[in-house]
Amino acid sequence: MCSCNFRDKLTCSQKVNSNIHDGTMLKIKAFKEYTNAWLEKVINYSKKKQMLQYVNFVDCMASSGLYFNKNRNEFYDGTAIRVLEIFVKSARKYSNIQFSIYLNDIDKQYVKCLNCIKKREKLKFPNNLNINISNKDKYDFISTIKYKNSFNKYTSKSLIIYDPYEVEFEWTKLVPILQLNADLLITHFFPNDIKRNINTKNEKVVKRYESAYEININEMKSIFES
């Protein structure tokens, strides 16, 4: 159950993610625009062949779905809410297609927030739209996706977002989604990160970058500086 009043600045603002900045807001808008364009393309392309039965959206680290910007003293809709709005419209329009949204986060409070959003919006859901929310480590969550029936059909289309908070890419653990017949949005802007951490002495940070990009940190610097 929701333990606060939705979008209430005294209660809800204390539960949702308040760590939001301009870059995050731009990224959320980009996810929305991409998802909208992607969905229109896969449906229209497949509609001619009458082959599309399942459409899936996956956010491996969905956060709380709603943010509170302390600097502006206002709420900001996250990717989950924006994608939900897009999927509701499409599900109503294409009743012959099964739409599914999979949201995951390791933070228990954020998962409560996601469930709160789901509960509030559920009456708007057409019968062919499902939302699945889980509270797992991102890699544990990813390992379960390949077993979901709707991801393995020739008649399915899937969009998966992998947006790690830090540069964390254990490629062997990403194999389950890399092997799927799905479109992936894996976010990390290499030059920006190297610029920010080019002179870091933190061994954990160095190791994380070398593991993610599979090259020596000095090679990364030379690429960025060339």
C-alpha positions in Angstrom: 0.0 0.0 0.0 1.0 3.6 -0.5 2.4 5.0 2.7 2.1 8.6 1.5 -0.1 10.9 -0.6 0.9 10.7 -4.2 2.7 13.8 -5.4 2.3 15.4 -1.9 5.3 17.7 -1.2 5.3 16.8 2.5 5.1 13.0 2.2 5.7 11.7 -1.3 8.7 14.0 -1.8 10.5 12.1 1.1 10.0 8.7 -0.5 10.8 9.2 -4.2 14.3 9.7 -5.7 15.4 13.3 -5.2 18.8 12.8 -6.8 17.9 14.5 -10.1 19.8 17.0 -12.2 19.6 18.5 -15.7 21.5 15.6 -17.3 19.0 13.1 -15.8 16.0 15.1 -17.0 17.4 15.3 -20.5 18.1 11.5 -20.4 14.5 10.8 -19.3 13.1 12.9 -22.1 15.4 11.1 -24.6 14.2 7.7 -23.3 10.6 8.8 -23.8 11.1 10.1 -27.3 13.1 7.1 -28.4 10.5 4.7 -26.9 7.7 6.5 -28.7 9.5 6.4 -32.0 10.6 2.8 -31.5 7.1 1.6 -30.7 5.5 3.3 -33.7 8.1 1.8 -36.0 7.9 -1.8 -34.7 4.1 -1.8 -34.7 3.8 -0.2 -38.2 6.4 -2.5 -39.7 5.0 -5.6 -38.2 1.3 -4.6 -38.8 1.8 -5.1 -42.5 2.8 -8.7 -41.9 0.3 -9.4 -39.1 3.1 -11.0 -37.1 3.4 -8.9 -34.0 1.9 -10.4 -30.8 4.1 -9.2 -28.0 5.7 -5.8 -27.2 7.9 -5.6 -24.1 9.6 -2.6 -22.4 12.3 -3.3 -19.7 14.0 -0.9 -17.4 16.7 -2.8 -15.4 17.1 0.1 -13.0 13.9 2.0 -12.9 14.4 4.0 -9.8 11.2 5.3 -8.2 9.3 6.2 -11.4 8.7 9.7 -10.0 11.4 12.2 -8.9 11.3 15.3 -6.7 13.6 18.1 -7.7 14.5 19.9 -4.5 16.1 22.9 -6.2 12.8 23.6 -8.1 10.5 22.2 -5.4 8.6 20.2 -7.9 8.0 16.6 -9.0 9.3 15.3 -12.3 8.0 12.2 -14.1 10.6 9.5 -14.6 11.0 7.0 -17.4 8.4 4.6 -15.9 5.5 7.0 -15.9 6.3 8.4 -19.3 6.6 5.0 -20.9 3.5 3.8 -19.2 1.5 6.7 -20.8 2.8 5.7 -24.2 2.0 2.0 -23.7 -1.5 2.7 -22.4 -2.3 4.6 -25.6 -0.8 1.9 -27.9 -2.5 -0.9 -26.0 -5.9 0.8 -26.4 -5.2 1.3 -30.1 -3.9 -2.2 -30.8 -6.0 -4.6 -28.8 -4.6 -7.7 -30.6 -1.1 -7.1 -29.2 0.0 -8.0 -25.7 2.0 -5.1 -24.1 4.2 -5.7 -21.1 6.3 -3.3 -19.0 9.0 -4.8 -16.7 10.4 -2.4 -14.0 13.2 -3.4 -11.6 15.1 -1.6 -8.9 17.3 -2.9 -6.0 16.0 -0.1 -3.7 13.0 -1.4 -1.7 11.5 2.1 -1.2 11.7 2.9 -4.9 9.9 -0.4 -5.6 7.2 0.7 -3.2 6.9 3.9 -5.2 6.7 2.0 -8.5 3.9 -0.2 -7.0 2.1 3.0 -5.8 2.2 4.3 -9.3 0.9 1.0 -10.7 -1.9 0.9 -8.2 -3.0 4.5 -9.0 -2.9 4.0 -12.7 -4.3 0.4 -12.9 -7.9 1.4 -13.7 -6.6 3.0 -16.9 -4.9 -0.2 -18.1 -6.5 -2.0 -21.0 -6.7 -5.8 -20.6 -3.8 -6.3 -23.0 -1.3 -4.3 -20.8 0.6 -5.7 -17.9 3.2 -4.2 -15.6 5.6 -6.4 -13.7 7.7 -4.9 -10.9 10.6 -6.6 -9.2 13.1 -5.8 -6.4 16.3 -7.4 -7.5 20.0 -6.7 -8.1 20.2 -5.7 -11.8 22.2 -8.8 -12.8 19.8 -11.1 -11.0 16.9 -9.4 -12.7 18.6 -9.7 -16.1 19.3 -13.4 -15.6 15.5 -14.0 -15.4 14.5 -12.2 -18.6 15.5 -14.9 -21.0 13.1 -17.3 -19.3 10.1 -15.1 -20.0 8.1 -16.6 -22.8 7.2 -13.4 -24.6 10.8 -12.4 -25.1 11.7 -15.6 -27.0 9.0 -15.6 -29.7 9.5 -14.6 -33.3 6.4 -12.5 -33.0 7.8 -10.3 -30.2 9.6 -7.0 -30.1 11.4 -5.8 -26.9 13.2 -2.6 -25.9 15.6 -2.9 -22.9 17.2 0.0 -21.0 20.4 -0.7 -19.1 21.4 2.6 -17.4 23.8 1.9 -14.6 24.3 4.5 -11.9 28.1 4.0 -12.1 30.3 2.6 -14.9 29.3 -1.0 -14.1 29.4 -3.4 -17.0 30.1 -7.0 -16.2 29.6 -8.2 -19.7 29.3 -11.9 -18.9 26.3 -11.0 -16.7 24.7 -8.9 -19.5 24.8 -11.9 -21.9 21.2 -12.9 -21.3 19.9 -9.6 -22.7 22.7 -9.3 -25.4 21.6 -12.6 -26.8 17.9 -11.7 -27.0 16.2 -10.6 -30.2 15.8 -7.1 -28.6 16.8 -3.5 -29.0 19.0 -2.2 -26.3 19.6 1.3 -24.9 22.9 1.0 -22.9 23.8 4.4 -21.6 27.2 5.7 -20.9 29.0 8.5 -22.6 32.7 7.5 -22.7 34.3 10.9 -23.3 32.3 12.6 -20.6 33.3 10.0 -18.0 37.0 10.0 -18.9 37.0 13.8 -18.7 35.5 13.7 -15.3 37.8 10.9 -14.0 40.9 11.3 -16.2 43.3 11.9 -13.3 41.6 9.6 -10.7 43.8 7.8 -8.3 41.0 5.7 -6.9 41.8 2.1 -7.7 38.1 1.1 -7.6 37.2 3.7 -10.2 40.1 2.7 -12.4 39.2 -1.0 -12.2 35.6 -0.2 -13.0 36.5 1.7 -16.1 39.0 -0.9 -17.3 36.5 -3.6 -16.7 33.7 -1.8 -18.6 35.7 -0.8 -21.6 38.3 -3.7 -21.5 41.3 -1.4 -22.1 43.9 0.1 -19.9 43.1 3.4 -18.2 46.1 5.0 -20.0 44.8 3.9 -23.3 41.5 5.5 -22.5 43.3 8.8 -21.7 45.2 8.7 -24.9 42.0 8.1 -26.9 40.3 11.0 -25.3 43.3 13.3 -25.6 44.1 12.5 -29.3 
